[in-house]
Amino acid sequence: MSCGRSPPVESCSTSALVTRRRADHDDPTADLTNAERKVLDLIGDGLSNREIGERLGVAEKTVKNHITSLLAKMGLQRRTQVAACRRAARPGWRNG
């Protein structure tokens, strides 16, 4: 098994990062549950799975399950894509 590298994230436009999503939504987070949205925000804060689990009072495996689900719903492949978009979407964030 080889370990592939993800291409650099140049922007957080949905066209650049979203590989698949429901066509009836412009917002790739529209189908997320409340728990998935919390995990999404905490990933953007830079927390690890363990830290997210401690913050939310759930097992690390539960956090991993939420991440797997939100990645699929958002059409993303990697957690780093989520983190990059969440950080870029915050007020005061400047890219370059």
Secondary structure, 3 states (H helix, E strand, C coil): CCCCCCCCCCCCCHHHHCCCCCCCCCCCCCCCCHHHHHHHHHHHCCCCHHHHHHHHCCCHHHHHHHHHHHHHHHCCCCHHHHHHHHHHCCCCCCCC
